Amino acid sequence: MKSLEGSARCQGTDRGNSTVFTRQTRRAQHSVAHSCDPTLLNDNFLPMKSLDLVMIVRDEARCLARCLASVRPWVDTMIVVDTGSTDATVAIARSAGARVAHFAWIDDFAAARNHALSLSDADWRLQLDADEWIERGGDALALLREAEPAFIGLVPVGSRIEVAGAEELAPSWLPRVLPRGVHYAGRIHEQPESALPRRRLDLVVGHDGYLPAQQAAKQGRNERLLRRALAERPDDAYLHYQLGKDLEIRTRFADALPHYQRAHDGGAPGAAWRHDLVLRLLFTLKKLRRFDLAVPLAEREMSAWSDSPDYWFTVGDLLLDWALAEPARAADVLPMIESSWERAIAIGERPDLPDSVRGRGSFLAAHNLAAFHESLGRADAARIWRERAHEWRARQT
């Protein structure tokens, strides 16, 4: 953290325009409102807690205005720390009413986020990335003003992802509301360092940074930082998982596999990212046609994920590719493919599971069943499942 102490790292701050209510204004409004009601003037009166948006950005002109507009009604101050933008990011932040600061990038996300946190004295700090925005549930932030800052708030971040050419939704519960005093650790994929309990909030955040167009702009950056972090902590299972994911997303399956295996062998069974890791490891083994490893792994993991539609959806896909690769097994495997996707539908959607993809417990599994029956010449069954897929997708859009 020594790098944060010198003025060379912080090159000055400036405040945005006066359209944003400052914390002092909100507190004054609160005091005036209560002073008009004698029943509320007592020794037990507690002032409202303060809430700031704190974020780091770089070259986010595409999406920053959307993020700030969605947050502005719910916070006292918007603090935007720029780490070296060359586009209109800083101007957009200022025009939206944000307080802008600058931080020289040192290949360390935790250092940048902790510097941003140091610029806020609010009781609560909302952390968002520029490619995220509040979709609904802002009232959950308003309720924080009456809550003691004694927990970390988990927020469902709904990531838009591309699946078979279509845009789908994969929500993850992430720690995005921090009480004053909590800081980050980790050069990349940084996490709050605190023993405080986690509490889920009814705030829904959208995210489009995983779509191909946005990923292309970041290609190579995360891999470089992850490899640097792993050089410092070579046995960190979470970092191996993240590097495996970064490589897999770029279709480098052979490179991803050893990192997924290290994460699987060394990670805690109860880790929040375990569900996603197992699914991605199965997918990677399938793409590498390592059915000798994938099928036994699926069997071993069944008891842990028997109530996950994503697990059964992934197993159905795995078994289908196995049957295609080894036709002699088809007679035995085909019924298991069908029952896997039917099991996913029987479970239904599980947005509470980390990184569960919307549709795997409904319309995506139904779509696969329609194609499955059609390939076997079962026209009536294919039609039924196709109609269900259409109906279920329409309900969720």
C-alpha positions as CSV (number, residue, x, y, z in Angstrom):
1,M,0.0,0.0,0.0
2,K,3.1,2.2,0.1
3,S,2.4,3.2,-3.5
4,L,-0.8,5.0,-2.3
5,E,1.0,7.3,0.1
6,G,2.8,9.6,-2.2
7,S,1.3,12.4,-4.2
8,A,2.8,10.9,-7.4
9,R,0.0,8.3,-7.3
10,C,-2.8,10.8,-6.7
11,Q,-2.7,13.6,-9.1
12,G,-5.6,15.6,-7.7
13,T,-9.3,15.6,-7.5
14,D,-12.1,17.8,-8.7
15,R,-15.8,17.9,-7.9
16,G,-18.6,17.6,-10.5
17,N,-21.4,20.1,-11.1
18,S,-23.8,21.1,-8.4
19,T,-26.7,19.1,-9.7
20,V,-25.7,16.2,-7.4
21,F,-26.9,16.4,-3.8
22,T,-23.9,16.4,-1.5
23,R,-23.9,14.4,1.7
24,Q,-24.3,17.6,3.7
25,T,-27.4,18.6,1.7
26,R,-29.1,15.2,2.3
27,R,-28.3,15.3,6.1
28,A,-29.7,18.9,6.3
29,Q,-32.9,17.8,4.5
30,H,-33.2,14.9,6.9
31,S,-32.8,17.2,9.9
32,V,-35.2,19.8,8.7
33,A,-37.8,17.1,7.9
34,H,-37.6,15.7,11.4
35,S,-37.5,19.1,13.1
36,C,-41.0,19.7,11.9
37,D,-42.3,16.6,13.7
38,P,-42.0,16.9,17.5
39,T,-42.7,13.3,18.0
40,L,-39.4,12.4,16.4
41,L,-37.2,14.7,18.5
42,N,-36.0,12.5,21.2
43,D,-32.8,11.2,22.7
44,N,-33.0,8.0,20.6
45,F,-32.8,9.8,17.3
46,L,-30.1,8.4,15.0
47,P,-28.9,10.3,12.0
48,M,-29.2,8.7,8.6
49,K,-26.2,6.8,7.4
50,S,-24.4,8.2,4.3
51,L,-23.8,6.3,1.1
52,D,-21.3,7.0,-1.7
53,L,-20.7,5.4,-5.1
54,V,-17.0,4.6,-5.4
55,M,-15.6,3.3,-8.7
56,I,-12.5,3.1,-10.8
57,V,-12.6,3.6,-14.5
58,R,-10.4,3.7,-17.6
59,D,-11.6,4.4,-21.2
60,E,-15.3,3.8,-20.4
61,A,-16.9,6.4,-22.5
62,R,-19.2,3.7,-24.0
63,C,-21.1,3.0,-20.9
64,L,-20.2,5.3,-18.0
65,A,-23.1,7.8,-18.4
66,R,-25.6,4.9,-18.2
67,C,-24.0,3.7,-14.9
68,L,-23.9,7.1,-13.3
69,A,-27.4,8.0,-14.3
70,S,-28.8,4.8,-12.7
71,V,-26.9,5.4,-9.4
72,R,-27.3,9.2,-9.0
73,P,-30.8,9.2,-7.3
74,W,-29.6,6.8,-4.5
75,V,-26.2,8.1,-3.3
76,D,-24.8,11.2,-1.7
77,T,-21.7,11.5,-3.8
78,M,-20.4,9.7,-6.9
79,I,-16.6,9.3,-6.7
80,V,-15.0,8.2,-10.0
81,V,-11.2,7.5,-10.0
82,D,-9.7,7.5,-13.4
83,T,-6.6,5.3,-14.0
84,G,-5.5,6.7,-17.3
85,S,-8.3,7.2,-19.8
86,T,-7.6,8.5,-23.3
87,D,-11.2,8.9,-24.3
88,A,-14.0,11.1,-23.0
89,T,-14.4,9.2,-19.7
90,V,-13.4,12.0,-17.4
91,A,-15.5,14.6,-19.2
92,I,-18.5,12.3,-19.0
93,A,-18.0,11.7,-15.3
94,R,-17.8,15.4,-14.6
95,S,-20.9,16.2,-16.6
96,A,-22.8,13.6,-14.7
97,G,-22.0,15.3,-11.5
98,A,-19.3,13.0,-10.2
99,R,-16.3,13.9,-8.1
100,V,-13.3,12.9,-10.3
101,A,-9.9,11.8,-9.1
102,H,-6.9,10.4,-10.8
103,F,-4.7,7.4,-9.9
104,A,-1.6,6.2,-11.7
105,W,-2.2,2.6,-12.7
106,I,0.2,0.1,-11.1
107,D,-1.2,-3.2,-12.4
108,D,-3.1,-3.7,-9.1
109,F,-6.9,-3.4,-9.0
110,A,-7.0,-3.6,-5.2
111,A,-4.6,-0.7,-4.9
112,A,-6.7,1.4,-7.2
113,R,-10.0,0.5,-5.4
114,N,-8.5,1.1,-2.0
115,H,-7.3,4.5,-3.1
116,A,-10.9,5.3,-4.3
117,L,-12.3,4.1,-1.0
118,S,-9.9,6.5,0.8
119,L,-11.6,9.4,-0.9
120,S,-14.9,8.6,0.8
121,D,-15.9,9.1,4.4
122,A,-19.4,7.6,3.9
123,D,-20.8,5.0,6.2
124,W,-21.6,2.8,3.2
125,R,-19.8,2.5,-0.2
126,L,-21.4,1.1,-3.3
127,Q,-18.9,-0.4,-5.7
128,L,-19.8,-0.7,-9.4
129,D,-17.8,-1.0,-12.6
130,A,-18.6,1.3,-15.5
131,D,-20.1,-1.5,-17.6
132,E,-22.7,-2.1,-14.8
133,W,-25.9,-0.3,-13.9
134,I,-28.7,-0.5,-11.5
135,E,-31.7,-2.2,-13.1
136,R,-34.1,-2.1,-10.2
137,G,-34.2,-2.3,-6.4
138,G,-32.7,1.1,-5.6
139,D,-34.9,1.2,-2.5
140,A,-32.6,-1.4,-1.0
141,L,-29.9,1.3,-1.0
142,A,-32.3,3.7,0.7
143,L,-32.8,1.2,3.5
144,L,-29.1,1.1,4.1
145,R,-29.4,4.7,5.5
146,E,-31.1,3.2,8.5
147,A,-28.8,0.1,8.8
148,E,-25.7,-0.2,10.9
149,P,-22.7,-0.7,8.7
150,A,-21.9,-4.1,10.2
151,F,-22.1,-6.4,7.1
152,I,-21.1,-6.6,3.5
153,G,-23.9,-6.4,1.0
154,L,-24.1,-9.0,-1.7
155,V,-25.8,-7.9,-4.9
156,P,-27.0,-10.0,-7.9
157,V,-25.1,-8.9,-10.9
158,G,-26.8,-10.1,-14.1
159,S,-24.1,-10.6,-16.7
160,R,-25.2,-10.7,-20.3
161,I,-23.4,-13.5,-22.1
162,E,-23.6,-15.0,-25.5
163,V,-24.8,-18.6,-25.8
164,A,-25.1,-20.2,-29.2
165,G,-25.3,-16.7,-30.8
166,A,-28.1,-15.5,-28.4
167,E,-27.7,-13.2,-25.5
168,E,-28.6,-14.8,-22.2
169,L,-28.3,-13.8,-18.5
170,A,-26.0,-15.2,-15.9
171,P,-26.4,-13.7,-12.4
172,S,-23.8,-13.8,-9.7
173,W,-24.0,-12.7,-6.1
174,L,-21.1,-10.3,-5.6
175,P,-19.9,-8.1,-2.6
176,R,-20.7,-4.6,-3.9
177,V,-21.8,-2.7,-0.7
178,L,-19.0,-2.2,1.8
179,P,-19.1,-0.5,5.2
180,R,-16.5,2.1,6.0
181,G,-13.2,0.5,6.9
182,V,-13.4,-2.5,4.6
183,H,-10.7,-2.7,1.9
184,Y,-9.8,-4.9,-1.0
185,A,-7.0,-7.5,-1.5
186,G,-5.8,-9.0,-4.7
187,R,-4.0,-7.7,-7.8
188,I,-6.9,-8.8,-10.0
189,H,-10.3,-10.3,-9.3
190,E,-9.9,-8.5,-6.0
191,Q,-12.2,-9.3,-3.0
192,P,-13.1,-7.4,0.2
193,E,-10.9,-8.4,3.0
194,S,-13.2,-8.7,6.0
195,A,-14.7,-11.2,8.4
196,L,-18.0,-9.3,8.5
197,P,-21.1,-11.4,7.6
198,R,-22.5,-11.2,4.1
199,R,-26.1,-10.2,3.5
200,R,-28.0,-10.4,0.3
201,L,-29.7,-7.1,-0.9
202,D,-32.7,-6.7,-3.1
203,L,-30.7,-4.6,-5.6
204,V,-30.4,-5.8,-9.2
205,V,-27.4,-4.8,-11.2
206,G,-27.0,-5.3,-15.0
207,H,-23.6,-6.0,-16.6
208,D,-22.7,-6.3,-20.3
209,G,-18.9,-6.5,-20.0
210,Y,-18.8,-10.2,-20.9
211,L,-20.3,-9.8,-24.3
212,P,-17.7,-10.5,-27.1
213,A,-17.4,-6.8,-28.3
214,Q,-16.4,-5.7,-24.8
215,Q,-14.2,-8.7,-24.1
216,A,-12.1,-8.0,-27.2
217,A,-11.0,-4.7,-25.8
218,K,-9.6,-6.4,-22.6
219,Q,-8.0,-9.3,-24.4
220,G,-4.7,-10.2,-22.8
221,R,-4.8,-7.7,-20.0
222,N,-6.4,-10.1,-17.5
223,E,-4.2,-13.0,-18.4
224,R,-1.1,-10.9,-17.8
225,L,-2.2,-9.7,-14.4
226,L,-3.4,-13.2,-13.4
227,R,-0.1,-14.7,-14.3
228,R,1.7,-12.1,-12.3
229,A,-0.6,-12.7,-9.3
230,L,0.0,-16.4,-9.6
231,A,3.7,-15.9,-9.6
232,E,3.2,-14.3,-6.2
233,R,0.7,-16.9,-5.0
234,P,1.2,-20.0,-7.1
235,D,-1.2,-22.2,-5.0
236,D,-4.1,-19.8,-5.0
237,A,-7.0,-21.9,-6.3
238,Y,-9.2,-18.9,-7.0
239,L,-6.6,-17.3,-9.2
240,H,-6.2,-20.6,-11.1
241,Y,-10.0,-20.7,-11.6
242,Q,-10.0,-17.1,-12.9
243,L,-7.1,-17.7,-15.3
244,G,-8.7,-20.9,-16.5
245,K,-11.9,-18.9,-17.2
246,D,-10.0,-16.2,-19.0
247,L,-8.3,-18.7,-21.3
248,E,-11.5,-20.8,-21.8
249,I,-13.5,-17.7,-22.8
250,R,-10.9,-17.2,-25.6
251,T,-11.3,-20.8,-26.6
252,R,-7.8,-21.8,-25.4
253,F,-9.2,-25.0,-23.8
254,A,-5.9,-26.9,-23.6
255,D,-4.3,-23.9,-21.8
256,A,-7.3,-23.5,-19.5
257,L,-7.5,-27.2,-18.4
258,P,-4.5,-27.4,-16.0
259,H,-5.6,-24.2,-14.2
260,Y,-9.2,-25.5,-13.8
261,Q,-7.8,-28.8,-12.5
262,R,-5.6,-27.0,-10.0
263,A,-8.5,-24.9,-8.8
264,H,-10.7,-28.0,-8.5
265,D,-8.2,-30.0,-6.6
266,G,-7.1,-27.1,-4.3
267,G,-10.3,-25.1,-3.9
268,A,-12.7,-25.4,-0.9
269,P,-15.8,-27.4,-1.7
270,G,-18.0,-24.6,-0.3
271,A,-16.4,-21.8,-2.3
272,A,-18.9,-19.5,-3.9
273,W,-17.2,-20.0,-7.3
274,R,-17.2,-23.9,-7.1
275,H,-20.4,-24.3,-9.0
276,D,-19.2,-22.3,-12.0
277,L,-15.8,-24.0,-11.8
278,V,-17.3,-27.5,-12.1
279,L,-19.5,-26.5,-15.0
280,R,-16.6,-24.9,-16.9
281,L,-14.2,-27.8,-16.2
282,L,-16.8,-30.2,-17.6
283,F,-17.3,-28.0,-20.7
284,T,-13.5,-27.7,-21.2
285,L,-13.0,-31.4,-21.0
286,K,-15.9,-31.9,-23.5
287,K,-14.3,-29.4,-25.9
288,L,-11.0,-31.3,-25.6
289,R,-12.9,-34.6,-26.1
290,R,-11.5,-35.9,-22.8
291,F,-14.6,-38.0,-22.0
292,D,-12.4,-40.4,-20.0
293,L,-12.0,-37.5,-17.5
294,A,-15.3,-35.7,-18.0
295,V,-17.8,-38.5,-17.4
296,P,-16.2,-39.7,-14.1
297,L,-15.9,-36.1,-12.9
298,A,-19.7,-35.6,-13.6
299,E,-20.5,-38.7,-11.6
300,R,-18.4,-37.6,-8.7
301,E,-19.9,-34.1,-8.6
302,M,-23.5,-35.3,-9.0
303,S,-24.3,-35.4,-5.2
304,A,-23.1,-31.8,-4.8
305,W,-25.1,-30.4,-7.6
306,S,-28.1,-32.6,-7.9
307,D,-30.4,-29.6,-7.5
308,S,-28.6,-27.4,-10.1
309,P,-30.3,-27.1,-13.5
310,D,-27.0,-25.9,-14.9
311,Y,-25.3,-29.1,-13.8
312,W,-27.9,-31.3,-15.5
313,F,-27.9,-29.1,-18.6
314,T,-24.2,-29.3,-18.9
315,V,-24.2,-33.1,-18.3
316,G,-26.8,-33.5,-21.1
317,D,-24.5,-31.6,-23.5
318,L,-21.5,-33.6,-22.4
319,L,-23.3,-36.9,-22.9
320,L,-24.5,-35.8,-26.3
321,D,-21.0,-35.1,-27.5
322,W,-19.8,-38.4,-26.0
323,A,-22.5,-40.3,-28.0
324,L,-21.5,-38.5,-31.2
325,A,-17.8,-39.2,-30.6
326,E,-18.4,-42.8,-29.8
327,P,-21.5,-44.0,-31.6
328,A,-21.2,-47.5,-30.1
329,R,-22.3,-46.0,-26.8
330,A,-25.3,-44.2,-28.2
331,A,-27.9,-46.8,-27.2
332,D,-26.9,-46.5,-23.6
333,V,-26.2,-42.8,-23.5
334,L,-29.2,-41.4,-25.4
335,P,-31.8,-42.0,-22.6
336,M,-29.4,-40.3,-20.2
337,I,-29.1,-37.3,-22.4
338,E,-32.9,-36.9,-22.4
339,S,-33.3,-37.5,-18.7
340,S,-30.5,-34.9,-17.9
341,W,-32.3,-32.1,-19.7
342,E,-35.7,-33.2,-18.3
343,R,-34.1,-33.1,-14.8
344,A,-32.9,-29.5,-15.5
345,I,-36.5,-28.5,-16.3
346,A,-37.9,-30.3,-13.3
347,I,-35.6,-28.3,-11.0
348,G,-36.5,-25.1,-12.8
349,E,-34.6,-21.8,-12.7
350,R,-32.1,-21.3,-9.8
351,P,-31.0,-17.6,-9.8
352,D,-29.8,-18.1,-6.3
353,L,-27.0,-20.4,-7.5
354,P,-23.8,-18.5,-8.3
355,D,-23.4,-18.0,-12.1
356,S,-26.6,-20.0,-13.0
357,V,-27.5,-19.2,-16.6
358,R,-31.1,-18.1,-17.1
359,G,-32.9,-20.7,-19.3
360,R,-31.0,-23.8,-18.4
361,G,-33.9,-24.8,-16.1
362,S,-36.5,-23.9,-18.7
363,F,-36.3,-22.7,-22.3
364,L,-32.7,-23.6,-23.1
365,A,-33.2,-27.2,-21.9
366,A,-36.5,-27.4,-23.8
367,H,-34.8,-26.1,-27.0
368,N,-32.2,-28.9,-26.7
369,L,-34.9,-31.5,-26.1
370,A,-36.7,-30.3,-29.2
371,A,-33.6,-30.7,-31.3
372,F,-32.9,-34.0,-29.7
373,H,-36.3,-35.5,-30.5
374,E,-36.2,-34.0,-34.0
375,S,-32.8,-35.7,-34.7
376,L,-34.4,-39.0,-33.7
377,G,-37.4,-38.5,-36.0
378,R,-39.9,-37.9,-33.1
379,A,-41.7,-35.0,-34.7
380,D,-44.6,-34.8,-32.2
381,A,-42.2,-34.7,-29.2
382,A,-40.0,-32.1,-30.9
383,R,-43.0,-29.9,-31.6
384,I,-44.1,-30.0,-28.0
385,W,-40.7,-29.1,-26.6
386,R,-40.3,-26.4,-29.2
387,E,-43.6,-24.8,-28.2
388,R,-42.6,-25.0,-24.5
389,A,-39.2,-23.4,-25.2
390,H,-40.9,-20.5,-27.0
391,E,-43.5,-20.0,-24.3
392,W,-41.0,-20.2,-21.4
393,R,-38.6,-17.8,-23.1
394,A,-41.4,-15.3,-23.7
395,R,-42.2,-15.4,-20.0
396,Q,-38.7,-14.4,-19.0
397,T,-38.1,-11.6,-21.4
